[in-house]
Structures are given as structure tokens and as C-alpha cells.
Amino acid sequence: MQRLPNTETITGVIVTFNPDMEMLRRLIAAVGPQLSSLLIVDNGSHTDVAAGIKNTDTFEVVLLGQNFGIAHAQNIGIESARTRGSKYVLLLDQDSIPSPDMVATLLAALISKQVDGQNVACVGPRYTDSRTEDVAPFVKLEGLRLTRVECIDKDNVVAVDFVIASGCLIPMSTIDAVGLMRDEMFIDYVDIEWGLRAQNSGYLSYGVCAATMEHALGDQSVKFGRRHIPVHSPLRHYYHIRNAIWLSKQSWISAQWKIVLIWRIVRQWLFFSIMTSPRLKHAQMMSLGIVHGLVNRMGKR
């Protein structure tokens, strides 16, 4: 287990909602020793998360009482990290398991980029889908395509447009400059919106090939050709579509990103309406997402 330099303080923020308690305990055991402090923000789970993990002086549990969405819960954790005087915040989902040296590896890459004079938005690990064992690539917009940025060398640190929230290490100074997560998005595209907003403000995100993590993406997956496509519930696909529509309408989003987002919406609507059950429900919820995105009806559905 790599320890942090004494001068660097990192607060980890795990957002939970009806978590698998055994998985959550594994996550806490894996990431806790790598951090200065750890906070679990629970979004109104039906079970008593605090009792299930036995809140101790090594971490704190904040019970929100109802589901305010991942963006709001992340912001609660970020503000708590700020009050603790933390220099960095590490965001985590409840279904991720970081490698023993993930945080130290991310921090080293981040500091190296800052020493080189870069304004760093965040750094994120390369993750393996715990269900399919697929190694997810980093992605970057090139022209009108989102291209896969593979880790040819394990020591590569690659510039990307965004990284997923889980495992994302962010300097507090960047949050001060860019702002918090957008509460009104509730869930989905929250990390993409923040990464693109940071990029628009002159801050760059990086994928760190040597930092690794297991992560479960989606409720299940569908094999399509040689790829496994993550599949969520119809409600989650509503948020996907609605938030993508909303994001594509923002004035600061580039024309290239607007086109890519709209094309992704078309592809998602067709794929999940045809390839996943219940097909009609998926189609109905995604269609509703289009309407709500167009009229700016945001927040919790």
C-alpha cells in the first residue's frame, strides 16, 4: 500500500444508494488506507448504511434521508472535504474497488502535470468492468468522433476530454475555479458535463494508465459484436437522454460536441429500443427524456 506524502491531503467521497453492503465494505477496506479521510454520503438508501458498515473514527457517514441525486451527494462530500482543509477530493461509486496503489499513482501523475505547467482538471484510473472483465478505454473527441485512447504503455498519462466520476481525483483549487457538479442533472452525464466545463475553462483531464480499478458499469450488459454494451434501467436511460439533450444546448459546448451528443442520443434510442427488454418502456422513457431535455425540465424524475 502506497502512502500519501505528508503534505498532501485527500478526502475520499463515496456516494451510496441501496448498496451491496459486502461490496461497500470491500471498497472501504481498499481505499481507506490510501486517503487522509473518507466520507460516505448516502442518498436515502432503504437499508441502514451507517449500521451496516459500523461508522468509526476512520470514516464518516452522512445520511441525506432521501435520494437527491449523485451530483448533490458529491457536492456535499466536496464541501465537507473543503472544510477539512483537503487539497484534493477523490470521488467514488459504491461498486468500485481501487487497486492498492491507485490513489498514490493518480496523485503522482497529477502533480507531475502541474509541475509541467498544466492546469489539471482531474486524473482518473483505467478500469476493468467487474462483470465482463473488459478493460475500458479512455476517450477523446477527434473531429466528429469519440475515439478510444488505448494504454499502449502502462506508464502513459493521456489527455482526454473527461473521465468517469468513480476514481476521479480533483484538486480543490480546480473546483474553486470551475465550480461544483450540476445538481439539476441528478444522475448521468454529471462527470461528462463537469469535465467539458473544466476543459472550456482551460483545465485538462488525464487518464492514468498505471492507476487501475475494478468498476461495474450498468445494471447488466448486452454483447454486441465484440463489445459488451452496458444496459441500465429505462429510468436511467431517461436521464441519459434528457441530460445529453440539455448538455448539447449549452452555449459553451463546441459545435463538434453538440453533433456528437445528438448522434449518441439517436444511437442510444435505437439500440435500447430494439436490443433490450422491456423495449417499449425503454423507448417511452427515452422519448420522455428527449422532451424534458428540450424544455429544460431537470432534477429528479
Phi and psi in degrees as a GROMACS rama.xvg file:
@    title "Ramachandran Plot"
@    xaxis  label "Phi"
@    yaxis  label "Psi"
@TYPE xy
-83.7922  133.729  GLN-2
-93.4026  154.67  ARG-3
-77.4214  148.881  LEU-4
-58.6029  146.429  PRO-5
-60.8938  -24.0294  ASN-6
-82.8468  -9.84277  THR-7
-107.03  127.313  GLU-8
-117.908  125.094  THR-9
-126.565  127.128  ILE-10
-102.602  127.214  THR-11
-89.8399  139.858  GLY-12
-125.212  111.74  VAL-13
-102.852  122.345  ILE-14
-96.9919  128.381  VAL-15
-121.511  149.848  THR-16
-153.365  109.528  PHE-17
47.4682  56.2378  ASN-18
-75.8783  158.393  PRO-19
-72.2095  112.107  ASP-20
-64.5244  -35.1608  MET-21
-65.7922  -42.6927  GLU-22
-62.5091  -40.5754  MET-23
-64.5155  -41.6428  LEU-24
-63.099  -37.8706  ARG-25
-63.7418  -41.7896  ARG-26
-62.0999  -46.9384  LEU-27
-60.6099  -43.9916  ILE-28
-63.6042  -34.7244  ALA-29
-77.3225  -41.113  ALA-30
-96.7412  -27.2279  VAL-31
-51.9087  -49.8094  GLY-32
-65.9285  -13.1112  PRO-33
-90.9884  -2.84841  GLN-34
-119.103  162.621  LEU-35
-77.8082  -37.5458  SER-36
-155.08  159.561  SER-37
-137.51  135.169  LEU-38
-128.375  130.482  LEU-39
-106.552  120.828  ILE-40
-107.952  113.243  VAL-41
-99.1879  128.699  ASP-42
-94.2734  52.7972  ASN-43
75.5903  41.4602  GLY-44
-62.2844  153.597  SER-45
-75.1304  -21.1213  HIS-46
-102.963  161.459  THR-47
-82.9563  94.6013  ASP-48
-63.9116  -40.5807  VAL-49
-59.9709  -43.1587  ALA-50
-68.6054  -35.3152  ALA-51
-68.1893  -27.6696  GLY-52
-112.978  2.72834  ILE-53
54.3652  78.24  LYS-54
-49.065  126.285  ASN-55
-127.647  -178.501  THR-56
-75.2005  -3.60991  ASP-57
-87.1811  -15.7552  THR-58
-156.99  165.155  PHE-59
-124.569  144.598  GLU-60
-113.781  128.39  VAL-61
-111.308  119.689  VAL-62
-99.4069  112.923  LEU-63
-80.7349  -18.5026  LEU-64
87.8891  -28.5454  GLY-65
-149.476  170.338  GLN-66
-86.0684  103.964  ASN-67
-94.3861  -1.34907  PHE-68
97.4982  157.244  GLY-69
-68.0841  -35.581  ILE-70
-63.0259  -46.0959  ALA-71
-62.9172  -44.0948  HIS-72
-63.8134  -41.1426  ALA-73
-61.1743  -40.9867  GLN-74
-64.8808  -37.6052  ASN-75
-58.8888  -45.6665  ILE-76
-65.656  -40.8526  GLY-77
-63.0274  -43.9872  ILE-78
-65.7253  -34.6428  GLU-79
-65.2206  -40.8156  SER-80
-61.2266  -38.6211  ALA-81
-62.396  -44.7924  ARG-82
-65.8443  -24.9622  THR-83
-80.923  -6.33402  ARG-84
79.5922  19.8485  GLY-85
-70.288  143.106  SER-86
-85.903  -24.0262  LYS-87
-139.832  158.224  TYR-88
-128.558  137.793  VAL-89
-112.157  117.742  LEU-90
-90.9035  140.749  LEU-91
-142.846  141.794  LEU-92
-87.7338  163.83  ASP-93
-73.3911  -14.7321  GLN-94
-111.013  32.0907  ASP-95
-116.698  146.521  SER-96
-130.923  107.212  ILE-97
-77.0867  153.66  PRO-98
-69.7097  161.647  SER-99
-61.3935  -23.3878  PRO-100
-112.269  15.0236  ASP-101
-59.7271  -48.5924  MET-102
-65.982  -45.3604  VAL-103
-63.5144  -37.4587  ALA-104
-67.139  -43.0407  THR-105
-61.5721  -44.8927  LEU-106
-62.794  -42.9227  LEU-107
-61.0211  -42.1705  ALA-108
-65.7221  -41.7369  ALA-109
-62.4788  -48.3394  LEU-110
-63.4668  -38.4582  ILE-111
-60.3064  -42.5456  SER-112
-67.2518  -37.2919  LYS-113
-66.6796  -39.653  GLN-114
-61.6793  -33.8822  VAL-115
-74.7877  -2.31245  ASP-116
95.2127  10.1522  GLY-117
-84.9247  142.053  GLN-118
-83.0446  109.204  ASN-119
-94.0077  123.312  VAL-120
-74.8945  -54.8172  ALA-121
-168.591  167.421  CYS-122
-129.076  147.876  VAL-123
-139.641  156.765  GLY-124
-85.959  164.586  PRO-125
-85.0227  129.568  ARG-126
-119.895  151.113  TYR-127
-106.861  130.236  THR-128
-66.8834  119.339  ASP-129
-67.6382  -16.6596  SER-130
-90.8009  -42.0394  ARG-131
-103.649  -13.5331  THR-132
64.8601  16.5571  GLU-133
-75.2305  139.364  ASP-134
-90.9657  117.796  VAL-135
-77.0693  135.352  ALA-136
-82.8604  159.844  PRO-137
-77.6698  160.405  PHE-138
-130.643  151.023  VAL-139
-147.957  140.934  LYS-140
-78.4431  125.04  LEU-141
-130.127  112.379  GLU-142
66.9326  -118.515  GLY-143
-113.445  25.1152  LEU-144
-131.239  142.336  ARG-145
-86.0671  112.805  LEU-146
-100.191  148.551  THR-147
-81.1191  126.902  ARG-148
-103.446  101.683  VAL-149
-81.9096  154.559  GLU-150
-91.3347  90.3304  CYS-151
-68.3673  -38.5602  ILE-152
-120.252  136.66  ASP-153
-64.9906  -19.4934  LYS-154
-92.8486  4.44533  ASP-155
-66.409  142.66  ASN-156
-121.849  112.561  VAL-157
-109.85  139.139  VAL-158
-75.4826  130.546  ALA-159
-134.254  172.288  VAL-160
-84.5033  -28.0446  ASP-161
-165.11  164.095  PHE-162
-127.552  157.788  VAL-163
-66.2356  154.8  ILE-164
-62.9737  -40.3784  ALA-165
-70.1696  122.399  SER-166
90.1921  3.18706  GLY-167
-81.0659  123.292  CYS-168
-104.206  121.413  LEU-169
-123.469  130.068  ILE-170
-66.9163  138.845  PRO-171
-62.3355  -31.2809  MET-172
-63.1064  -33.0655  SER-173
-69.2769  -41.5284  THR-174
-61.5521  -38.311  ILE-175
-60.3062  -37.4066  ASP-176
-82.1228  -39.581  ALA-177
-92.6399  -35.2406  VAL-178
109.567  172.493  GLY-179
-81.1379  179.676  LEU-180
-69.0786  155.353  MET-181
-86.3668  106.773  ARG-182
-54.2249  -38.8896  ASP-183
-67.1691  -15.4979  GLU-184
-76.3622  -21.7436  MET-185
67.9781  -66.8502  PHE-186
-156.075  152.708  ILE-187
75.7674  132.705  ASP-188
67.621  3.42978  TYR-189
-62.9816  -45.9322  VAL-190
-70.2845  -36.3268  ASP-191
-65.6655  -46.0901  ILE-192
-60.2582  -44.7903  GLU-193
-66.3523  -41.5562  TRP-194
-62.4236  -42.6111  GLY-195
-71.2305  -34.6402  LEU-196
-66.2172  -40.1526  ARG-197
-64.0041  -43.3265  ALA-198
-59.7398  -41.6689  GLN-199
-63.602  -24.1636  ASN-200
-93.2821  5.22056  SER-201
93.7923  15.4013  GLY-202
-109.117  137.075  TYR-203
-107.464  142.684  LEU-204
-100.507  150.181  SER-205
-135.986  141.451  TYR-206
-97.0681  131.677  GLY-207
-108.025  106.901  VAL-208
-64.9012  -31.4187  CYS-209
-78.3448  -15.6498  ALA-210
-91.2809  125.386  ALA-211
-127.305  158.244  THR-212
-160.225  145.935  MET-213
-91.6058  140.531  GLU-214
-152.74  135.028  HIS-215
-96.1147  114.376  ALA-216
-105.306  118.473  LEU-217
87.7124  164.464  GLY-218
-76.4938  -31.0299  ASP-219
-158.3  -174.129  GLN-220
-141.657  155.35  SER-221
-118.836  130.11  VAL-222
-78.7525  125.14  LYS-223
-133.226  103.383  PHE-224
67.255  -126.777  GLY-225
-96.2079  4.52933  ARG-226
-110.798  152.11  ARG-227
-102.491  120.148  HIS-228
-95.4718  120.036  ILE-229
-63.1349  136.335  PRO-230
-121.021  129.906  VAL-231
-109.241  -179.201  HIS-232
-71.9921  161.8  SER-233
-55.0073  -37.0226  PRO-234
-64.2855  -43.3009  LEU-235
-64.4685  -36.1508  ARG-236
-68.4152  -28.7893  HIS-237
-58.8144  -48.3239  TYR-238
-64.7623  -40.4333  TYR-239
-53.1649  -54.3914  HIS-240
-68.5092  -47.1022  ILE-241
-58.9667  -47.1754  ARG-242
-71.5445  -31.263  ASN-243
-66.4069  -41.4403  ALA-244
-61.0625  -48.4352  ILE-245
-59.4835  -44.042  TRP-246
-64.5702  -39.6042  LEU-247
-65.13  -17.7003  SER-248
-90.5041  -6.62439  LYS-249
-70.8774  139.588  GLN-250
-66.4704  -27.3736  SER-251
-86.7778  -6.97414  TRP-252
-75.6273  135.432  ILE-253
-67.9281  158.853  SER-254
-60.7243  -37.2664  ALA-255
-62.2949  -43.5005  GLN-256
-68.3511  -36.4  TRP-257
-58.5209  -45.2491  LYS-258
-64.19  -44.6027  ILE-259
-62.5723  -43.1002  VAL-260
-63.2825  -44.099  LEU-261
-65.0567  -40.2073  ILE-262
-64.8288  -38.906  TRP-263
-63.0295  -38.3212  ARG-264
-62.0233  -45.5784  ILE-265
-60.737  -46.8467  VAL-266
-63.7314  -43.7088  ARG-267
-63.8936  -43.9175  GLN-268
-60.1635  -46.0845  TRP-269
-66.0283  -46.4636  LEU-270
-64.7613  -51.2717  PHE-271
-75.7907  -20.6146  PHE-272
-77.8909  -24.6433  SER-273
-103.775  -38.8358  ILE-274
-98.3802  -11.5159  MET-275
-128.328  145.57  THR-276
-99.801  147.908  SER-277
-79.5762  117.827  PRO-278
-59.6599  -45.301  ARG-279
-63.5863  -41.1401  LEU-280
-65.8607  -41.9907  LYS-281
-59.0325  -46.2833  HIS-282
-62.627  -42.5479  ALA-283
-64.2475  -46.5048  GLN-284
-68.8797  -37.9131  MET-285
-69.277  -36.0826  MET-286
-64.1171  -41.3591  SER-287
-62.8226  -38.0559  LEU-288
-60.9054  -38.4027  GLY-289
-61.8796  -47.3869  ILE-290
-62.1942  -48.3351  VAL-291
-66.3027  -34.8267  HIS-292
-64.8823  -39.5991  GLY-293
-67.3715  -34.6112  LEU-294
-99.1593  9.57008  VAL-295
62.1617  35.3922  ASN-296
-87.6789  97.0932  ARG-297
-108.586  -169.595  MET-298
86.0168  -162.49  GLY-299
-75.6129  135.404  LYS-300
